[in-house]
Amino acid sequence: MRDAGARRRNRELVAHLQEAGVLTDPAVAAAFQSVLRHQFLPGRRLAYVYEDTAIPTKTDERGLALSSSSQPAIMALMLQQLALQPGQRVLEIGAGTGYNAALMARLVSPGGAVYTLDIDEEVCAQARANLGAAGVEEVQVVDADGAAGWPEAAPFDRLIVTASADDLAPAWPYQLLDEGRLVVPLALAGPAHLCVAFVKRGRVLESDSLSCCGFLPMRGEMGFDVRLAEPDGTLPLPGRPTWISLPAADMSAGFKTWLALTRPGFVQHRLHPEAPLVFGLRDERGTALAVPEREALWIYAFGEGQEAAGRLLAAHREWAPTRPNPEHLTVAAYPTGEEPAAQAGQMRFARPRFTFLVTRP
Ligand SMILES: C[S@@+](CC[C@H](N)C(=O)[O-])C[C@H]1O[C@@H](n2cnc3c(N)ncnc32)[C@H](O)[C@@H]1O
């Protein structure tokens, strides 16, 4: 009875993802049809399990999520970016509930192999139990920090990271075959979280698709300061209105993420401790912030922020006619020290292990 109800709800979820234009690949859709999410979320209400939402499964003492079942729409996008084929070997970093690993097991069948790592022993035990109860035998769950990949089973055709990273671990491309794909949620700048599908070309990784996403940050050796998304530096108060405004709706239409990824000096601030985050640009002389007021974003200059305000306005003028979303950008990752100089219009994000060059079309 519960199973029939779950199948119906699952069909509805898959139909919703297809109608929303998120789930387009027939093989990925078939995997979602055949693997039932509730088997990986024991004890949860079916109505909740089959919503298109992320479901936390483990929290720390402050109530912050340590593990979760990711949002099905994001899982679908990432699996499509990964482009798994029957017979392939795939490594997942972030086993969580085991649900994504079970979907991948369908996609690489027959003849493939799925290895999934989680840094959390308790999470691994639960993933093994869930996979066992769902009758999925082709997945090996390993309790390990994904920063080192899984050399015992390398090389892989595909590697997927299901926690966010602000850099790449050198082990990931090293354990990937040439032309292999690495899909990873990258935190490059402020609010910009992009799921990047990289293709390995020798020492360089080149993106061939990007999608917007949000993920729990990695823990362990690749852990990073999530406060990247929090206020940045102190503000030279008080601010002065520049009498320039931008349409407020453009913030949700992707302008903020675009700005963060294409212009140097992106910043976020709170004008007072309880106020929402506002964003803008900064240079060595001052800061310009877009502050929502009366249905618009009014640009305020702080310190000598007039030039930053001009750059903010120019960025908006470039973005507004076609409203390119961040998915139109391309990203190349070079081992740090081996990257070419950034060309005009390219943004460079240097991290200890890899340097990322972002190019706009
Ligand atoms: C969003 S959940 C993964 C969801 C999972 N793929 C699923 O289908 O349910 C992220 C997982 O990454 C794990 N994680 C975080 N840092 C890790 C690391 N360094 N190595 C391996 N796993 C890690 C967390 O313990 C958590 O279980």
The ligand as an SDF file (V2000), in Angstrom:
LIG
                    3D

 27 29  0  0  0  0  0  0  0  0999 V2000
   24.2540   17.0570    0.4290 C   0  0  0  0  0  0  0  0  0  0  0  0
   24.8930   15.6830    1.2540 S   0  0  0  0  0  0  0  0  0  0  0  0
   25.0360   14.4850   -0.0410 C   0  0  0  0  0  0  0  0  0  0  0  0
   23.7460   13.9560   -0.5630 C   0  0  0  0  0  0  0  0  0  0  0  0
   23.8840   12.5850   -1.1920 C   0  0  0  0  0  0  0  0  0  0  0  0
   24.6220   12.5870   -2.4180 N   0  0  0  0  0  0  0  0  0  0  0  0
   22.5550   11.8990   -1.3190 C   0  0  0  0  0  0  0  0  0  0  0  0
   22.2290   11.4040   -2.4240 O   0  0  0  0  0  0  0  0  0  0  0  0
   21.8240   11.8070   -0.3230 O   0  0  0  0  0  0  0  0  0  0  0  0
   26.6150   16.1080    1.4750 C   0  0  0  0  0  0  0  0  0  0  0  0
   27.4190   15.0090    2.1270 C   0  0  0  0  0  0  0  0  0  0  0  0
   28.8000   15.3170    1.9500 O   0  0  0  0  0  0  0  0  0  0  0  0
   29.4810   14.7760    3.0540 C   0  0  0  0  0  0  0  0  0  0  0  0
   30.8200   15.3690    3.1040 N   0  0  0  0  0  0  0  0  0  0  0  0
   31.1840   16.6120    3.5070 C   0  0  0  0  0  0  0  0  0  0  0  0
   32.5130   16.7710    3.4050 N   0  0  0  0  0  0  0  0  0  0  0  0
   33.0010   15.5990    2.9130 C   0  0  0  0  0  0  0  0  0  0  0  0
   34.3050   15.1480    2.5940 C   0  0  0  0  0  0  0  0  0  0  0  0
   35.3700   15.9170    2.7700 N   0  0  0  0  0  0  0  0  0  0  0  0
   34.4400   13.9020    2.1050 N   0  0  0  0  0  0  0  0  0  0  0  0
   33.3640   13.0910    1.9370 C   0  0  0  0  0  0  0  0  0  0  0  0
   32.1200   13.4670    2.2310 N   0  0  0  0  0  0  0  0  0  0  0  0
   31.9270   14.7130    2.7080 C   0  0  0  0  0  0  0  0  0  0  0  0
   28.5830   15.1200    4.2190 C   0  0  0  0  0  0  0  0  0  0  0  0
   28.8540   14.3070    5.3440 O   0  0  0  0  0  0  0  0  0  0  0  0
   27.2000   14.8830    3.6290 C   0  0  0  0  0  0  0  0  0  0  0  0
   26.7360   13.5980    3.9210 O   0  0  0  0  0  0  0  0  0  0  0  0
  1  2  1  0
  2  3  1  0
  2 10  1  0
  3  4  1  0
  4  5  1  0
  5  6  1  0
  5  7  1  0
  7  8  2  0
  7  9  1  0
 10 11  1  0
 11 12  1  0
 11 26  1  0
 12 13  1  0
 13 14  1  0
 13 24  1  0
 14 15  1  0
 14 23  1  0
 15 16  2  0
 16 17  1  0
 17 18  1  0
 17 23  2  0
 18 19  1  0
 18 20  2  0
 20 21  1  0
 21 22  2  0
 22 23  1  0
 24 25  1  0
 24 26  1  0
 26 27  1  0
M  CHG  2   2   1   9  -1
M  END
$$$$
